[in-house]
């Protein structure tokens, strides 16, 4: 043990250095928020709960091209389709397994009609196992509910896409 | 000159020298050597139209790029398929094609298997220079099988050429010129040809598509299984496309020896019948006048009990089974009956007249290959509506007619043919006409025949010039006699068959006898190998007896031409045991035990087609109506009776033996049957309907909506 180490030990210099760091942090701006009362801002690119969108006239956008289910790396989307009475191609079943979904956003990118979108909703829960399957009605309802903010977000991001 | 023609020439393609045949088109050579040249209008089975211009390639010493499909090769030709000039030409063509083609690939059923889509990726430009309004076109209603989206049409005219060259009836045509040209049926009508579904495969874009399949699946979701079609004795090769173990559509499998690239509509759309509401998945036993659900084991126990008591009390047991199930099933069932001593067993539901001794030795089959029919020079079609009975064979006959063969027909009524018929001897007294042709042939060849034939032929009149002409034609080389299903179901089948066989041996022609169902030959193998005593009774005997136990395996009353007799027989039978995939009113009324079995599309096994080709299929993945396979059901009967069954390997050996026996017997019938009153009255033969021949087709919705299906 040499002399310098002895002095350091006696004057508790490292100890004081550590306290200074703590003291600095004490006066810094706080990053912790009081969730859920307070929320952090989200990027318009945030990829949250999936939803199906409609046209302005209320017609569902989805044309059952199944590109989303083809591109889905987790194989979370299953679709069945048929010819509707008016001759258009529509889904009869559109289901997303929320447990399988990894929120990668590929489906949104693959969609040729901007039907499937990822909203910025990340807080949702289910109490039964079966509820993880989101049916077409549930997805359309999500789309209707968060329509304005989703469109807003997509607009903000559109110039970078 | 001839020497020069057969000389090989050298063509350089992309810097590599290749040998070519003179007269060959450039695209045939590039296909053979593995250089891909893009194309839309060219199809190897159709004539050359050269109207899509997609196959333009650069040829040295030529000012412009030339279409590979319409440029014959010449010696020393230097071709560049990937040069800048070829690429520019192809890109420009693609640009023109895409001017009016809608960009709705996401909703187009062709998306994923579209030739235009694929080639646009490879040969197209990245962006369009046209922002003008795209053209739209009117869609014709082509009936329940083919859907139309004419806006997507790129005017390659493959469908039009298919109509004239393959179907023989021009159902679609081109109307208008230039940009206004349009594919249409000239007057509003549907496409009704038995091969018309093939235009779906021919269409390179999504203009003509599969209507029942419309908007249901994307191509990348489907798995495919190689398979065999169960609806006629040709053994057409098909690809079954399934999703989630449910059949979604059927497309042809290319087999140049059988069906080339074509399949009849009933093979393509028939599978719909297996998803009919009539399907039964419950084992039912009748107690107190009602059919009640039960376990399979109970039903098997009861069946065994009934069989045992009927067998011990020397009472009558009859078994009828389908000629369209796999050979293995047929063999297991036949051998089960053989082992417990049942002699009344038959599957010939459409045969018009029975004669055990003859039937057993001469199994209807074809002694040449199907592909050999193309090269026949003289063909006589006896008692057949060939187009309805076996569309693929009719197409083969058409091919031979186009290469110069003379075709003659004799039938009870005039039927429509898509080829030129030289002599049509069809009339009410057609059997006599056939006899006269035979008589003329005997005269011509100066054969000496047994007395009974000579005596018989003396009584039928004298042949005229027409008969002599047909006879002379048949006596030439490479001639073929086809005996059709109309003759097979005729009351005078044995006489017609004898005439045909004698004609065939007198003129030394090839012989093709069509048989009912898809596997009649398989059904006959057990008889052939085991029934040396000749005890086996036929359908006529079975239908005329009151049975203690009657077993029906995979058939229903509509499958036979003796519908009324069979229903009466079912009614009078004390116990009726039915193995069936489908319920119907007759079973509901008369059956005592109903055991569900799988249809062809859910089982596996092998089938023997009319040229004795043994082809196997495996549909085990397809979800059936019940959890047991047909073989398992039959095995449970074996176990219930306490008898041993052969293993599958042994059965396969028997089947191969049976095929060899049939193949090696070149003998023909050489006697005229005695005049006998037939004890059965077959239904009117005008009722032959190509969409009513088996229980699956009868329940296929798209087929039943066609013009032919509506006639049922």
Interface residues (C-beta under 8 A of the other chain):
Chain A: X63 X64 X65 X66 X67 X70 X80 X81 X82 X83 X89 X90 X112 X113
Chain B: X106 X107 X111 X214 X215 X216 X217 X218 X220 X221
